[in-house]
């Protein structure tokens, strides 16, 4: 199966997982932040293939949803949410990367 189809199928699975988890958690900005941070940590820890990384985790951690939610905030809230997302996701990725390495 061509890699583009595998990545597309993975992205669909990731988006469905994000939607389901976001719905269970009540929707909104905080669940999305949690989803993006967890997805970043998993990516840092596993260093996944294209199907799991670009596909599943790419669909699970959605920048489009982040941008849409952020655009509805006032400037102070938007700045705080962007900062929390950048710091949280980068930190989670780095923590995942460091934690998978043997001591």
Buried (B, 14 or more C-beta within 10 A) or exposed (E): EEEEEBBBBBBEBBBEBBBEBBEEEEEEBEBBBBBBBBBBBBBBBBEBBBBBBBBBBBBBBBEEBBEEBBEEBEEEEBEEBBEBBEEBBEBBBEBBBEEEEEE
